[in-house]
Structure formats: C-alpha cells, structure tokens
Amino acid sequence: MHALVIYQQPIPLQQLRENISSTVSTSEIIEALDSLSRRSLLETTKEQSKVLYTLQPVVMKYVRRVYPQGLSSQND
C-alpha cells in the first residue's frame, strides 16, 4: 500500500513491481491488489492498454497520516 501512496497517481503493475521488495512475487502483489479492490480501497483505470492502480483518496490520506515516517524513508 505504501508504494501506491508514494506515487500519488495511478501506476501500472510493472512500475509497482519494480518498486516493491524483490522478495515479494508478482502473484503476491496481484493478490494484494485484488484484496484491496474487493474491499473498495483501490481504484483501477485503463490508459491506452495498461491497467493503472491507485488507492481511494480517503485511504491514501489515512495511510499518509498514520505512517508519515515510513513513507518518507521509502522515498529516499
């Protein structure tokens, strides 16, 4: 979820995959995205032929408020 908050814009799965620990498999990322989507916490859009992912604005705001230090350390 942090990776989605850091970008603050819809991003494709490939970009998300590149910025998450190499110990997390692509299938685990897809499972997490599906889980967030089932809970209506994730927005998906289609741009050209890519599916883009972002968090609902209220969820993004919550994560930024609860984990401000964690987000800034991942940006470095």
Secondary structure, DSSP 4 states (H G I P E B T S, - for coil): -HHHHHH-S-EEHHHHHHTS-TTS-HHHHHHHHHHHHHTT-EEEEEETTEEEEEE-HHHHHHHHHH-HHHHHHHH-
